[in-house]
């Protein structure tokens, strides 16, 4: 079962920030053959985020720094 963010949590996410932020929402299977799709779904979301960041004229180094923790998820065994 997925934990939904609280109203307060959503408000905090929506507050204006000085730097770009990335939020991804994707379904993730917990068991069975569908779990093999999890990294693929995340990879597609990361690429879409990267594309949008480049459209905002961010430097490649900034984009790389923003996506670093997401890329690490792809390499995590438990994901």
N, C-alpha and C positions, 0 to 999 in steps of 0.2 A: 504494500500500500504506500502510496506517495504522500509525503508530508507537504501540504500546501502552505505557502508563506502567509503569515498573518497580515492584517491590514496595515499594521505598524511597519512590518518588514517591507511590504510593497512601497509604502510611502518613503522609507529610507532609500530604497533602490531608485525611486523616481526623482529624488532631490537633485537639483542641478549641481554638477561637479565641474571643476576646472579642466580635468583631463577626460579623455574618452573612456568609456566603460563598456564592457561586453557582458551581455547576459544571454545565455543559451538555454533553451528548453527543448528537450527531446525525450521521447519515450526510451526507456532502457529495459530490456528483458532481463529477468533475474535467473531464469533457468531454461534449459532446453536448447535446441538448435538456434532459436531466435537470438541468443546471446552473441552469436557470431556477427550479428548485424550491428551491435552496439558501437564498436569502433568505427565502422563504416559511416554510421549516422553522425557520429561526433566529427569525423574527418570532413564530411560534407558541410556541417555547421561551421567548422573552423574556417574552411575555404570561403564560405559565404561572408563570414565576419571579416576575414582578411580583405576580400574584395571591397566591402563597404568602407573599411578603414582607408584603403587606398583612394577610394572615390572622395574621401574627406581630405585628401591631400596630406596625409600623414607620411612622414619619412619612413623608409623601410625599417630602420632601426627601431623606431617607435612601435611600429606594427609588430615586429618580432618580439619586443619586450612585452607587449600586451597579450600576445598569443602564447607566450612561453609556458605558462602553467597549464593551459589547455593542451598543448602539445605533449606535456609530460603525462597527462592522463592517458594518452594513446599508448604510451610506453609502459604504463603500470600493469602488472600482471593481473591484479584483481579486477581491473576494468573489463 
